[in-house]
């Protein structure tokens, strides 16, 4: 993970359409890689890091802008990724509290 990637992600968070959105890193390597990828449901054991770009919002009127934010953020760091999986969903039970 380079400083440029971190700066890009921090900038993306500053313009996220929802203040509930976030970026998560799961660090790999080390002992986690000692277990076979086929041994458990978590198959990503050989990765250095796993990046999650999460858009979290409350109403359907914000669906497209939040989905686009995820697409744009992913595109901004795509050159540094070896693969990706996109899962976009809205929790309809999430209140606006």
Backbone bond lengths (Angstrom), bond angles and torsions (degrees), N, CA, C in turn:
res aa  C-N    CA-C-N  psi(-1)  N-CA   C-N-CA  omega(-1)  CA-C   N-CA-C  phi
1 X - - - 1.442 - - 1.526 107.81 -
2 X 1.295 115.94 122.73 1.455 119.68 -178.23 1.530 110.77 -94.76
3 X 1.312 114.90 163.65 1.465 120.21 176.80 1.524 110.39 -61.88
4 X 1.324 117.38 -34.91 1.467 121.12 179.52 1.529 111.46 -64.11
5 X 1.331 116.91 -39.96 1.472 120.51 178.09 1.525 109.79 -64.97
6 X 1.301 116.74 -44.28 1.471 120.14 179.68 1.518 110.53 -63.07
7 X 1.322 117.57 -42.29 1.473 120.98 176.56 1.524 111.00 -60.93
8 X 1.324 116.61 -42.98 1.469 120.99 178.76 1.518 110.86 -60.33
9 X 1.329 117.04 -44.73 1.464 120.69 -179.72 1.529 111.53 -67.84
10 X 1.324 117.06 -38.44 1.466 119.73 177.72 1.519 110.67 -64.61
11 X 1.325 116.73 -40.31 1.470 120.44 177.49 1.525 110.79 -64.39
12 X 1.323 116.50 -40.30 1.464 120.08 178.66 1.519 111.01 -62.31
13 X 1.317 117.06 -40.43 1.467 120.08 178.95 1.528 111.45 -64.27
14 X 1.317 116.78 -32.91 1.463 120.38 179.50 1.524 112.03 -64.82
15 X 1.329 116.94 -27.71 1.465 119.99 -178.30 1.528 112.93 -108.64
16 X 1.317 116.90 9.36 1.467 119.85 178.94 1.525 109.71 -57.77
17 X 1.317 118.06 137.52 1.467 121.02 -178.84 1.524 113.33 -68.66
18 X 1.317 117.49 -17.59 1.465 121.30 178.89 1.525 108.79 -125.05
19 X 1.327 116.21 136.00 1.467 119.33 177.98 1.529 111.66 -77.12
20 X 1.315 117.54 1.07 1.471 121.82 176.00 1.526 112.28 -92.10
21 X 1.305 116.60 -11.35 1.464 121.09 -177.38 1.521 110.14 -71.99
22 X 1.354 115.45 155.24 1.459 119.73 -177.32 1.512 111.61 -156.94
23 X 1.327 114.47 169.12 1.454 122.95 175.91 1.520 106.84 -125.51
24 X 1.318 116.57 131.35 1.463 121.65 -179.54 1.524 110.19 -121.41
25 X 1.325 115.31 145.30 1.456 121.77 173.50 1.517 108.00 -119.68
26 X 1.311 116.19 131.77 1.458 121.73 171.32 1.526 105.70 -111.55
27 X 1.298 116.97 118.99 1.457 121.24 -177.02 1.520 109.48 -82.46
28 X 1.316 116.18 133.28 1.460 121.97 179.07 1.508 110.69 -108.14
29 X 1.301 114.68 -163.28 1.455 120.06 -177.97 1.513 110.85 78.85
30 X 1.295 116.23 -175.16 1.457 120.64 179.42 1.514 112.22 63.47
31 X 1.320 115.49 -145.54 1.468 121.86 -173.95 1.524 112.77 -63.09
32 X 1.323 118.34 -27.40 1.470 119.63 -179.50 1.531 110.66 -61.33
33 X 1.334 116.45 -29.71 1.462 120.53 179.96 1.529 112.84 -80.31
34 X 1.322 117.04 -6.60 1.465 120.49 178.78 1.526 112.57 -73.27
35 X 1.323 116.64 -19.07 1.465 122.36 -179.97 1.524 107.90 -96.01
36 X 1.296 116.81 137.56 1.458 121.96 179.63 1.528 110.88 -61.26
37 X 1.325 115.67 141.88 1.469 120.60 176.99 1.524 111.95 -59.96
38 X 1.322 116.91 -26.98 1.459 121.54 -179.64 1.526 112.69 -84.53
39 X 1.324 118.06 -7.23 1.463 121.22 -173.67 1.528 114.09 -79.61
40 X 1.317 117.35 -23.85 1.466 120.19 -177.73 1.528 109.27 -139.89
41 X 1.306 116.40 177.83 1.462 121.07 179.12 1.533 111.66 -71.11
42 X 1.320 117.69 -20.40 1.463 121.32 178.55 1.522 109.15 -88.86
43 X 1.318 115.88 103.08 1.465 120.45 -173.44 1.529 113.67 -92.90
44 X 1.310 117.58 -7.93 1.469 121.59 -173.09 1.530 112.17 -88.74
45 X 1.293 117.63 46.15 1.464 121.86 -172.85 1.520 114.60 -79.68
46 X 1.305 118.77 -16.23 1.453 121.07 -178.44 1.524 113.73 -98.43
47 X 1.306 117.00 3.62 1.459 120.04 -179.73 1.523 111.69 -78.23
48 X 1.315 115.76 149.37 1.462 120.20 173.36 1.525 109.68 -74.75
49 X 1.329 115.98 -39.19 1.464 121.09 179.59 1.517 109.18 -155.95
50 X 1.297 115.51 150.91 1.458 122.79 176.76 1.522 106.33 -120.10
51 X 1.303 116.40 122.74 1.458 122.53 -177.20 1.516 109.89 -103.19
52 X 1.309 116.54 131.02 1.468 121.55 173.82 1.519 108.53 -117.88
53 X 1.311 116.00 127.35 1.469 122.34 174.63 1.517 105.02 -109.36
54 X 1.323 116.30 110.50 1.462 120.43 -173.05 1.522 111.22 -115.06
55 X 1.312 115.36 118.98 1.461 121.33 171.79 1.524 106.72 -98.19
56 X 1.311 115.79 124.86 1.468 121.22 -179.00 1.522 107.44 -125.29
57 X 1.328 116.60 122.88 1.458 120.96 -177.60 1.508 109.94 -146.18
58 X 1.330 116.81 173.23 1.455 119.48 -170.67 1.526 115.92 -111.62
59 X 1.294 120.13 -29.77 1.453 118.94 -173.71 1.509 113.75 -123.98
60 X 1.335 117.60 151.15 1.461 121.93 -177.70 1.523 112.89 -62.11
61 X 1.306 117.61 -22.10 1.463 120.35 178.59 1.535 111.80 -68.11
62 X 1.326 116.41 -14.07 1.466 121.47 179.45 1.529 112.51 -106.08
63 X 1.318 117.66 5.77 1.462 121.67 -176.18 1.531 112.18 -55.94
64 X 1.304 116.89 -56.28 1.462 119.88 -171.77 1.521 112.63 -66.02
65 X 1.314 118.81 -42.61 1.462 120.80 -178.29 1.528 111.11 -64.50
66 X 1.319 117.54 -36.35 1.464 120.73 178.31 1.520 111.70 -73.59
67 X 1.303 117.25 -40.33 1.462 120.30 176.43 1.531 110.38 -62.71
68 X 1.314 115.87 -41.16 1.457 119.41 178.96 1.523 111.40 -65.47
69 X 1.332 117.36 -36.61 1.464 120.71 177.13 1.536 110.43 -60.05
70 X 1.330 117.61 -42.42 1.463 120.77 177.46 1.527 110.08 -63.42
71 X 1.324 117.23 -46.22 1.467 120.42 179.89 1.530 111.01 -60.58
72 X 1.328 116.69 -44.96 1.466 120.75 -179.26 1.523 111.85 -65.82
73 X 1.330 116.74 -41.23 1.459 120.79 -180.00 1.512 110.19 -65.37
74 X 1.319 117.20 -44.29 1.463 120.76 177.74 1.514 110.43 -61.42
75 X 1.317 117.77 -43.82 1.473 121.38 179.99 1.531 111.05 -61.54
76 X 1.316 116.62 -35.20 1.462 120.57 -178.65 1.523 113.11 -66.61
77 X 1.323 117.50 -25.35 1.469 120.92 -179.54 1.536 112.38 -114.78
78 X 1.313 117.39 5.60 1.467 122.30 -173.73 1.521 113.63 -56.12
79 X 1.294 118.13 -34.56 1.462 120.58 -178.30 1.527 111.82 -64.80
80 X 1.328 117.16 -17.74 1.461 121.90 -178.19 1.527 112.40 -100.38
81 X 1.337 117.10 1.73 1.457 121.61 -177.50 1.522 110.35 -101.98
82 X 1.326 115.99 150.36 1.463 119.83 175.43 1.524 111.31 -102.13
83 X 1.294 117.30 -5.09 1.456 122.39 179.42 1.511 108.35 177.83
84 X 1.317 116.13 172.92 1.460 118.53 178.54 1.515 110.61 -158.33
85 X 1.302 113.85 158.65 1.451 123.49 174.54 1.520 105.68 -137.79
86 X 1.293 117.32 127.46 1.459 120.97 -178.43 1.513 109.09 -112.39
87 X 1.299 115.97 125.87 1.456 123.05 176.34 1.524 106.93 -133.51
88 X 1.308 117.27 108.03 1.460 121.64 -178.44 1.527 107.65 -114.21
89 X 1.311 115.58 122.29 1.455 119.65 177.56 1.521 109.45 -145.94
90 X 1.296 115.10 159.29 1.464 121.42 177.66 1.528 107.12 -122.20
91 X 1.316 115.97 126.98 1.459 120.81 177.21 1.521 108.15 -78.58
92 X 1.300 117.02 106.55 1.464 121.49 -176.67 1.522 112.62 -68.60
93 X 1.341 116.80 -14.13 1.462 119.92 178.70 1.533 112.52 -90.81
94 X 1.343 116.78 -7.52 1.455 120.55 -179.17 1.518 109.51 -69.12
95 X 1.294 116.42 123.36 1.466 119.44 -178.51 1.516 110.20 -83.40
96 X 1.296 116.72 172.90 1.455 122.03 179.60 1.519 111.76 -92.88
97 X 1.331 116.92 15.27 1.467 120.62 -179.56 1.491 112.38 -56.49
